[in-house]
């Protein structure tokens, strides 16, 4: 440590090195100070980590998003591309991101010391996490409002047609659950009217804001307050909260499952869910939606997995953790589908309709189907409150992860003496998130949430994943990455993992991306199709997290490396920096990387080496020194 500080302040040393050399040396000094002070957090225990990952992966995407995607894509037909996508992309990418973050102990931005030219990938992850965090907390606010309305007596408000918001088209069969009552054309279920007319007071179009839904605004403010308090202390505090929030939802889902399958007509809904309509698989949409849902529910490309992995101990078995979390998550999604579709079958039976025609698909599906099921249980107020409180906790887990990704990326980029500002950064981000979400609690807010859900985390997630998979497998090197993993867990990844990372996953992602463009369908909600201006806004959101990748490349080549030819700069920027590798020197030695205190040595300094080649008239097209680890040199 003393030697490093001396190197920074030594005038003779400074005269021999370029300004960029001094920057690197200063960074190393900062890293050493950070490690000495132990300022970077770690999970309190393995259970904190695994429950946080499960809580993040098993979230609203399982109970809210997966069932409505099944509903839109023919039920059982959706399960086939979903499982294929899980094996081809989901599990391999989940393991790659966890191990990537754990090896370097850095967040989604600074981890790109592995190949600085592609730092834009980390920026893109931050943008995706920020966009999702903004509208996700609006959905959590919906659950808070439903939990509050669950405490109405003697009956729940959403099961009756005699409320002030109900219309003459309201359809209520709550008092008769054993036979079809039938209904005339144009009638609407009471739960659906509560959703559209009471909760949202939904306007005719996305451009008709129509004023504020003050009850939702209050719920949104409360949600941001809770989220801010829970993450204010970092993973040490949020890691304890998930002991409850990750386990509690399973208790409620199991209860609702047994209630759902005992309702009349449940078999009709389960048949729709399980039996595939193979003709639906000829369309691109089920495959694209399956890919998006895998990314959405597992948290791939959000940067959250890299962030969570970065707080692990170096020798944690991330291979085991990846399998546990990925399979638990997808199993939960499928199980939640049984809960939803058993209730849809009952609703179809009682209304004399087909399952596919019972309610409008979309994010409101869970807020229409579940409330009806809960209303038919003894002690419906209690179970309703319990269920929506469960959705609240599921949403919190996802929100913790998305915000922690953004906060960690920002804090890791600061000098160590400024990282004490993390609580203020957390406060600022929560305030910005609340202000950005206000437009989504207006009377057209539901349309805006649907638009953001449609565009903010679809195409961009797959583009980001395809990029970092190619970078790690083909530029950094598949064998080098496998060696890094072996240094952590004691064994090399097998053929399945290597072939997926290098070939299968990138090809599959590129095919899905191409198909999404060729067979593009605009966003819609029920019969409402979004206007061109809204579509344009959606595409701006979608590409905002992708354009930063080539944008940062241009910036890096033009401004961060000023020595050598264009080709020389690019070759320099794609190789790992000296800081790349495990954070602590004891693990760097195990993995074959030099001590951080030695990286200002001219023998290991690529900045100095490029300067040396140019100064002594050697061919600047000569190969640069190879990247670390030194065992590969």
N, C-alpha and C positions, 0 to 999 in steps of 0.2 A: 504493500500500500504506500509506504513511504517512498519507495523507489519510483512508483508511478507518479506521485505528486512531484517528486523531484524532476522527473523527466519533463513534466509539463512546464515547470518554472525555469528550467535550465536554458540559458540564452544560447549556449553552444548547440544544444540539441535542437532548439527552435530554428537556428540558422540553417540547419541541414535539412529540415523538413518543410513541406509546403503547408499552407494554411489548413488544407483538408487533413493533413497529418495531425496538426494540433487539435482539430475538432475531434478526430477519432480518439486521441489520447485523453482529452478532456472527458469524452463519453465514457471511456473505460474507468477513469477515476470516479466518475459519478456512479457507475455500476458497482464499483468496489465499496463506495461509501454506503450505497443502498444495502448491499449484502451485510456489511458490518453492522449497520443499524437494524437489520432485519425488518425493513419498512414494508416489504411486499408481503401481503397476506398469504396464508395457506388455509385450506379447509381444516376445521377443527378435528375432523375424523373422516375416515373413508365413508361412513354412513351419511355424513353431511353431504358429501359429494354425490354419492349414488342417488340419494333421495332428491337432491336438487336437480340432477339430470332427469330423473323419472318425472319429477314435478314439472320440469320444463317441457319434456317430450310429451308426457301424458297431460295435455291441457285442453283448452277449449277446442283445439283442432280435432280432438278425438270425439268429444261429445256433441260439438256444434257443427264443425265443418265436414268431417268425414261422412256422417249420415246424409247431409244434404247433397253432397257430391254423389253418393250412391243413388240417391233419389233422382237426381238429374240424369244419371247415366245408366238407367235401366236396372238398378239394384245389383243382382248377382253378377252381371256382366262386368261391373266395375271392379270386383274383387280379383279378377284374373290379371289385368294390367297392374293392379295395386301390388299383388304379391310378386309379380315378375319385377316390377320396379324396385321393390324392397330388396330383392336378392341381387339385382344387377347394379343398383346405384345406392340405395339407402344404407345398408349395412356397411359396405366398403367405405363410403364417404364419411359415415359416422365415425368409424375407427380411425380414418385418416386425420380428421379434424381433431379428435381427442388427443391422439398421439402427437400431432403437430404442435399443439399448444402446450402439452405436458413436457415435451422435450426441451423447448426453449424457455418455458415459464414467462411467456410474454403474451400480451393481448393481441387482438385481431389486427392491429396496425403495426406495432413494433416487431411482431413476429416475422414480418416480411424482410428482415435482415437476411433471410434465406435467399432472396433474389430481389434487390431493391427496385429494379425496373418495374416490378409488378406490385408495388406498394398500393397502387390504385385498387387492387382487389380488396385489401383491408378497408380502404375508404368506402368502397361499394358496400361491403358488409355493414359498416356503420350506418350508411344511408338506409339500407333495407331495415335494419333493426329500429332505427329512429321512426321511419314511416309506420311500421307495424305497431310499435309501442304507442304511437299517437292514437290510432283508431282502436287498438285492442283495449285501451282503458275505457273507451266509450262503450264497448261491449260489456266490460265489467260493470260499468255504471248501470246498464240495463238489468244485470243480475241483482244489483243492489235494490233497484226499484221494485223488481218482482219479489224479492225477499221481504221488502217492506209491505207490499200489498198482500203478501201471504198471511199477514196477521189481521185480516179483516174477518169479522164474524157477523152473522152465523154461517154465511157461505162465502166462498171466494168470488171476487168480483168478476173474474173472467169466464165464469160458467153460466152466467145469467144474461137474459136479453132485456132486462127492465132497467138498465142503467141509462144515464143521460146521453152517453156516447153511442148507444146502440141505434141501429136503423131498423126499418121495417123488414129488411132482408135477413135479420139475425136469426140463426138456426140454433136451437138449444134442445139437446136430447139427453141432458144430464139425468133426468129422472127415470129414463128408460134405457137400460144397458143390455137388455137381453134380446131385442129384436130390432129390425130395421124400421125406422119411422118414415123413411123416404123424405125427399125434399124437392121443392120446385126449382126451376132454373133461376139462377141469380142469387140464391140464398147463400149466406156466409156464416160460418161457425162463430159462436160467441167468443171463443179464444182468439180467433183471427181478428175479429173486430176490436177486441181489447188491445191487441198488438198494434194494429194500424191506426185506430182512431183514438185510443186513450193514451197509450205509451208514447206514440210518435205524432199523433194528430197529422198524419202524413199528407203532404201537399201533392199537387198534381204532377209536378216535375221537379227535377233537381235544381233548376234555376229559380224556383218559387220558394224562397226561404221561409216566408210566412210568419216570422217571429220566433221567439225562443220558447222551448219547452223547459220551463223553469225547474220542474221537478227533476228532469234529467241533468240539468246544469248543476244542481245541488249534489246529486249523486256523483257526478264526474269530479267535482271539487273534493268530495270526501274520498274518492278512490285515489286521486293523486296524493292526498295527504297521507293516507295509509301506506301507499307505495313508497313515498319519500321517507317515512319513518322507518320502514322495514329495511331499506337498503342503505340507510344513512351510515351504518357501521360496516358496510361492505359484506363480504361473504361470511364473516364471523356471525353476523346477526341474521341474514337471510338464510344461512345454512341451518339455523335452529328452527326457524319458522316452518320450514318444509317438513319437519317431523310430523306435523299435523296436516299441512296442506297437501302432501303427497299421498298420504295413506287414507285420509277421510273419504275422498271421492269413491274409492272402491267399495266401501261399506254401503254407501247410498246407491251406487250402480247395481250392486247385487240385489238389494231390496227391490229396486224398480224393475229389475229383470224378472224376478219371480212374480211380481204383480202384473207385469205386461203380458207374460206368456199365459196367464190364467184368464185374460180378458176374452170375451167372445170375438171371434174373427181374427185372433192373433195369428193363427196358422196361415191365413191369407197374406198377411204382411210378411211373415217369415219366408213364405214361398217366393214372394216377389224379391226378397233380399238374397236368398240363397241360390235360386235357380237362374243361371245366366241366360240372357238372350244373345246368342253368339253373333247375330247380325249386327248388334250394336258395336262390336269390336272392330268392324270394318271402318268405322269413323275414327278420326284423329282425336276427337275431344276426350273420350274416356282415357286414352293413353296420356294425353297432355295433363288432364286433371289428376290422374294417378301419380304422375311425376311431381306435379305441384304439391299434392297432398303429402307425399313422402317427405319432400323437402320441408313443407310447412310444419308437419307434426314432429319430425325428428329434429328440426331446427338446423338443418344443413344449410350452409352458406350465409347464415345470419351472423356468424362470428361468435355466437354464444358458446358453442362447444369448444372452440379454441380458448375462449376466456375461462370457462370452467376447468378445462384441462390444465391451464396455466397455473392454477392454484393448487394442483396436486403435488404430492411428493414425487421426486424424480423416478423412483422405482415402483410406483403404483402400477398395478396390472390393468392398463387401459384396454387391453384386448378383451379381457373378461368383462370389464365394465361396458364396453361397446355392445357386446352381444346381449348382456342382461337388459340394458336400457332400450336398445332397438327392438328386440323381440317383445319386451313388456309393453312398449308403446304401441306397436302394431296389433298385438293381441288385444289391448284395451280398445283400440279403434273398432275392431271387428266385434268385440263384445258389446260395445255401445250401440253398434248397428242393430244387434238383436233387441236391445231395449227399445230403440226408436221404432223399428219396423213392426214389432209386435203391437205397439200402440197404433201405428198407422193402419194395420189390418183391422183393428177394432173400430177405428174411425171410419174406415171404408165400409165395414159391415153395418154400422149404425146409420150411415147416411145413404146407403144404396149406391155407392160409387166404386170405381176402380181405385186401387191403391195409388196409382200414379196421378190421380185427379183430385185427391183429398184436399191438399193444401198447396199453396204456391211454394215452389222450392226457393231456397235462398237462406241467408243467415237466420231468418226468423223462424225456420222450421222447428228448431229446438225450443223456441219460445211459444210455439203453438201446440206442438205435439205433447211435450212433456207436461205443460200445465193441465192439459185435459186428462192425462193419465193420473196425475197427482190428485186431481179433484175427485177421482173415483175411489180413492183409498180412505179407509176409516182414519179419522184424525187428519183430514187433508191439509189443514193449516200447518200442522207440525211438519208433515212430510214435504210440503211445498217449501216451507222456509228452509228445511234441511237441504233440499235439492238445490235451491238457488244460492244458498250459502256455499254449497259444494262448487257450483259454477264460479262463484266469487273466488274461492281459494284456488281453483284451477287457473283462472285468469291471472291471479297474483303471481303464481309460479312462473308463468310465461313472461309477465311484465318484468319481474325481477331480472330474468335472464337477458331480455332485450336491453334494458336500461344499464345493467351491469356491463354489458358488452361495450356500449358507447362510453360509459364513464371510465372503464378500465383502459380503453384505447386512448382516451384523452390523458388520463393520469399517468399512464406508462410513458407518454411522450414528453412529460414535464421533467425538469431537473428534480432530483430527490428532495431538495430543500423546499420545493413548492408543492410537493404531494400532500402536504398537510391541508391543502385547500380542497381536498376531495369532498368534504361535506358541503362546501359552498358550491362546488361544481354540480353536485347532486341536486341541491336546491334549485340552482339555475335551470338545469335540464327539466326538472319537474314543473317549474313555472312555465317554461316554454311549451312543454307538452300539453299542459292544461289549456293555455291560450290557443294553441293550434287545434285543440279538440272542440272548442266552443262551437264552431260552425257545424259540427256533427251532432249537436243537440238542438238544432233548429228544426223546423217542421219538414225540411227536406234532408235532414241529417242522415236518415236511413239510406237514401240514395248515395250519399257521399261515402258512407261506410262500405256499401256494396262496391262502389267504384274503386275505392282503395284496396279492398280485399281482392278484387279482380285483377288489378294491375301492379300493385306495389311489391308483391312477393310471388310472382309467377315466372315469367320469362327471365327476369333478372337473376333469380336464384340459380336457374340452370346454367345461365351464361357465366356466372361467377364460379360455379362448381366446375364447369368444363375447363375454365381458365386455370384455376389453381391445381386441378388434377394433372393437366398437361405440364404445368410448370414444375411441380414436384416430381413427377414421374420421368419426364423427358429432359428437362433442363438441369434441375438439381441432381437428378439421377435416382432411378428406382432402387438400385443396389445400395446407394449411399443412404437413402431414406430408410431402407430395411435394416441397415446396420445401426442407424440411430435408434430404431425401435428395439432392436436386439439389446443395445446397451441399457435400455430402460427395463425391459421385461424378461430378458434372458433367453429369448428365442426369436428366430426370424419369422416374419409373416410367410404363410404358405403360398402355393400356386394360385389358389382362388383369389387371394387378396392382391397379389402382384398382377395377375392377368386382368382383374377388374380395374385396378388403378390405371394400368398402362394402356389397355385396349378397350375392354368391354364398356366400362362406364363412360369414357369420353365419346365413343361412337354412339352409344345409346342417347346421350344427352344432345349431341349434335343432330341426330335424327329427329328427336322430339322438338328441338328448336326450329328446325326447318319445317317440319309438319305444322307447327303452331302458326308460322307465318303463312304457309300456303293455304291452310284451311282455317284461317282466323275467323272467329265469330265475335261480334261486338258484345259488350256487357248489357245485361238486361235484368229486370226484376219482375217476375210474373209476365204480364203483357206489356210492361213498360220497357221500351228500348231507349237507351241513353242517346242523347243528341250528339252530333259530331263534335261540338265544342267540349263536351264532357269526355268523349273518347280521346280527344287531343290532350286534355289534361291528364287522363289516365296514362297515355303513352309517355308523356313527359315524366311522370312518376316512375314508370317502368324503366326507361332508358337512363334516368338520372344516376342510378347505381351502376350502370354499365359503361357510360361514356367516360367516367372518371378513370377507368383502366387505361385506355389509350391516351387520355388527356394527361395523366400523370407520367406516362412513358415519355411524351413529348417534353414535358417540363423537366424530367430527370435528365434526359439527354442534353437538353439545352442549357440547364443551369446548375445541376449538381455535379457534373463531371466535365471539366473544361480542358482536360489534357487529352491529346491524341486525336486520331481521326474519328469520324462518325462511327465506323465499324468498331474501332477500338473502344470507344465509350460504351457502346451497346454491350460488347463482350465483357467489359468491366462491370457494368451494372447488373447483368444477369447472374453474376457469381455472388456467393455469400460474402457478407462483410466479415470483418474480424470478430465482431461481437456475436455473430451467429453461433449457436450451440447452447449447451446447458448454462444456466445462470450462475451456478456455483462452481468454483474451480475444482473441487473434489470430484464432481460428476463430469466435468470437462475432461479430466485426465482419464476417467474410466471410458469415455466415449472416443478418446483419441484426439481431443481438441486441445490447443495450447491454453495456458493460463491467461486470464484476462489481463493480468499485470504485465504480460510479455508481448502483447500484441502491438506495442509501439516500436518493437524491435525491427530494424530495417529488413531482417531476414524473413520476417513474417508480415510485412506491411505492403499490401498491394498498391496503395497510393504511392509509397516511396519507390516501389519497383517500377511503376509506370514512368515516374519522373526520372528515374535512373536510366531507363532504356532510351528515353527521348534525349536526355542531356548528353549521353555518351555516343549519340549518333547511331545507335543500333536500330534495326528495322522495327518500326512500331507495329508492323503486322506480325511480328513474332508472337508465339503463344504467350499469353499471360501466365503467371504462376497458377497452378491448380488451386481450387478452393479447398477448404478444410472438409473433413478431418485430415490431420497430418498423416494418419495411418494409411491414407490412400495416395500419399504423395510419392 
